Amino acid sequence: MDNLKNHRRLRLRTFGLRLPDHPVWGGWKVFLDHPDEIRRTIEYIEKNPIPLKLPIQQWPFVQPYDGWPLHPGHSPKSPYAKALRQAGRYHP
């Protein structure tokens, strides 16, 4: 991740898109491993432009989140569901 951020920072400088001391953000520092965390993050991203008086971004290729991998029809016996159950994070 550090190499990716460094490469991106250098490219932004090269093309004059950022000053040399401007920070470059990037990359997730957490793994979203539960539908509740994914929903929370989606809500944060969707509401992010509102305080800045910017329009909410909508893209034709983005579909509503269906709860994957614990969406309706998933197997509660899957290794993923079993690991969440053992961690106390899944109660069907």
Helices and strands as residue ranges (DSSP letters): H 2-14, H 35-47, G 50-52, H 79-86
